[in-house]
Amino acid sequence: MANTDFDNIDHIDAREGMVFDFRGFLFKVLNLWKFVLLSVSAALLIAYFINVRKQSVYRLGALVSVETEQNPFFTANTSISFNWGGVSGKVNTVITTLKTRTHNEKVVDSLQFYINYLTEGKYNKIDIYKGAPFYIEIDKSKGQMLGKPMGIRFINDTQFELFTEFESNSVSVQYYHDKSKGRASVPIGLFSKIVNVKDSVSLPFLNFKLYKRPNRKINPETIFYIQFLNFDSIVNSCKNGILVRTSSNNSSVLNLVMSGTNKMKIVDYLNTTVAILSKAELQRKNLYATNTIKFIDSSLNAVNADLKGFNEEMNAFRRKNKVFNVTEEVKQVNSRLRQFELEEEGERTKINYLDDLEVYLKTKTDYSNIAAPTSVGISENNILASVSKITTLAIERQNLEYTTREGSNLFKDLDRKIDAEKRVLLETINATRNTITNRRRIINGNIGSLRAQLSSLPEDQQEYLKIQRKLNIGQESYNVYLAKRSEAAIVKAANVSDITMIDEAKDIGGGRIGPNNSLNYMMALMLGFFIPLFLIFVIYLLDNTIHGSDEVERLSKIPIIGLIGRYKYHNNLVVFEKPKSAVAESFRAIRSGLQFLYKQQGKEGGRTLMFTSSVSGEGKTFCSINIATAYALSGKKTILLGLDLRKPKIFDDFDLDNGKGMVNYLIGETDFSDVVESTHIENLDVVTSGPIPPNPSELLIGDKLKNLIVQLRQTYDIIVLDTPPLGLVSDSLELAQYADATLFLIRLDYTKRGMLQLINAKYRAGEIENVSFVLNFYKHKSNHNYGYGYGYGYGYGYGTYGNAYHEKDNKNVFKNLWNKIKSI
């Protein structure tokens, strides 16, 4: 039954040991408040240096309007509309275009943002952009050194010094005319060159001319820098840096926002990007009119050539023949014939246009260059609508090529729409061609009838009338084309871009968005607090040492008989030399507790007391000496036996010779009386361990020690046994049979929790009886139930104590640091 109870107790203890002790963790944090405070202070200091070193970041914006305006060509009755697919379609196209690499390359190239003008700031180089009192014009066909700032120091108003320092014999250069890169040789070490203002700098790695800005004074003490940047990197940075959003009140109004460290750069970039986009949009908008004007110009050239030939033919006829008059009736017939021939010429032009359009649709893939059908007088609504849709879809596909990879479903969808519209247009072309052909057949019939009426005239008159008709028809055709070209040119000239600036970007002060000093300090405060908190938490979880009496009570049912506080002293004789100290009082309290235990046993003769622990360094010798001293000072005849044969210690504090001791007596080399030493403490005798034997365990289990204990019980009141650690060797188990009481030392912040399982098992198995815990190195903490506000320190180091039992453990620096942190 007893064993079952102990098993249940152990089960409960093990389960409780797995529970996280939040209260203990909280007090651990409070105990390390200096470490937390130091961490917070360091984090705030780092945040301060970050804040003062970071340049201010600004955000500026511009408002842009995107409208859809239809452009009528020629007349209201014969018009064709050209647009980008409505306002929403155009807005999406504009947003997409603003984020394209091609567009941003144009902006960066026009502003030459790949050239940085810098000056020395307090902590780093500052981009001054147009604030520099000079500017440079580079030779784009030659290489410019990438990345490395080139210093410029003005000697006077007409000369400046170029300087830098090279660490290798070559640098990377970029040729900005085609954006290619290469390598250029440079001299290793300091480089310096004096150059005149406006003179060409021609170096393998640098090629430019420097000009002074007007009305700018140059301080010779100020050092400037120019830096060439990778074109592709700058474009990518600008492309990702500009934000485009539609206005919440109007979907056709765009809000362009950009951030940076130089407000003038932001202003220039936003305004330039809108200007370039507006210009490109106007070019696209005028594309249809431009193609129509080109078509009309080509027709005008052909008509003009024919008209010139007709004039020459008429002049030649008049030189050959005399001038004569024709009757009024003949004039009327000839006028009607001329009108029909003019109509036939117009219809023939339409047929030619439709033939060319059909061939164009079947052989070309770019449908953005179609001339307006109204330029030749075609007013068929289906043709006008189809040409407009195909042109719009073709331009939309061109815009999509900037941002979308070929083969995308978006291209496939547009191609399907274009093909469908092409099929409709080709069918409409065939139908319109048939209609025009029928009309031409009728016109040609009328022309044949009128020519028959004139066939009775003399041959020279017929020839004259024929030439006259051709001349009049050519002149009328020329006038018609000229009028159409003027109308198209007027429409093109009257066009304005559908992208207009509502509110241009401007530096009016403010706009600063960073660095957010308050946020940085807040983050530093949080990190400075939570990082040490996390480290303490990890250390707390990994820490398996015993820190307080509450842990001992939770892990074991063995009672605690006393607490020994920490006390710094030069030797172990604290009770004798400092009898009024709190530590001395602690040993007297333990002595009182043992008296109660001895009375319960009711044995006759002297009483034995054994000190042991789990491992070395927990204070067995210290406690053995001082409890023996406490008994001796109370008038009890006491003897202290040094039974730690592997690591003898007690002789140092009593200034005794360890040449002879228990080992000599146990091996029969000398009598016991020869090894007993009287000390300067009244009633206290000491037997040292003697020389270290090769077989300590065999000596301690012999009958000689058993008989000695029996004899000592008759002579002494108290027999204190200083034994080896229980967790390291088995000697203490052999000596436990002689002990009326066993005190198991637990050194707080040192003894491992797992070691209590060892003593629990021995106690449960009955191998050790009448055992009690003594908590050594105790320090009063608010999370413990009781304790002393004192402490002590031993006159020797515990770190070497276990060397006699096991091989020496050479701890590295990190392990020692870890142990120090855990012992805080």
Secondary structure, 3 states (H helix, E strand, C coil): CHHHHHHHHHHHHHHHHCCCCHHHHHHHHHHCHHHHHHHHHHHHHHHHHHHHHCCCEEEEEEEEEECCCCCCCCCCCCCCCCCCCHHHHHHHHHHHHHCCHHHHHHHHHHHCCCEEEEEECCCCEEECHHHCCEEEEECCCCCEEECCCEEEEECCCCEEEEEEEECCCEEEEEECCCCEEEEEECCCEEEEEEEECCCEEEECCEEEEEEECCCCCCCCCCEEEEEECCHHHHHHHHHHHEEEEECCCCCCEEEEEEEECCHHHHHHHHHHHHHHHHHHHHHHHCHHHHHHHHHHHHHHHHHHHHHHHHHHHHHHHHHHCCCCCCCHHHHHHHHHHHHHHHHHHHHHHHHHHHHHHHHHHHHCCCCCCCCCHHHHCCCCHHHHHHHHHHHHHHHHHHHHCCCCCCCCHHHHHHHHHHHHHHHHHHHHHHHHHHHHHHHHHHHHHHHHHHHHHHCCCCHHHHHHHHHHHHHHHHHHHHHHHHHHHHHHHHHHHHCCCCEEEEECCCCCCCCEEECCHHHHHHHHHHHHHHHHHHHHHHHHHHCCECCCHHHHHHHCCCCEEEEEEEEECCCCCHHHHCCCCHHHHHHHHHHHHHHHHHHHHCCCCCEEEEEEECCCCCCHHHHHHHHHHHHHHCCCCEEEEECCCCCCCCCCCCCCCCCCCHHHHHCCCCCHHHHCEECCCCCEEEECCCCCCCCHHHHHCCHHHHHHHHHHHHHCCEEEEECCCCCCCCHHHHHHHHCCEEEEEEECCCCECCHHHHHHHHHHHCCCCCEEEEEEEECCCCCCCCCCCCEEECCCCHHHHHHHCCCCCCCCHHHHHHHHHHCC
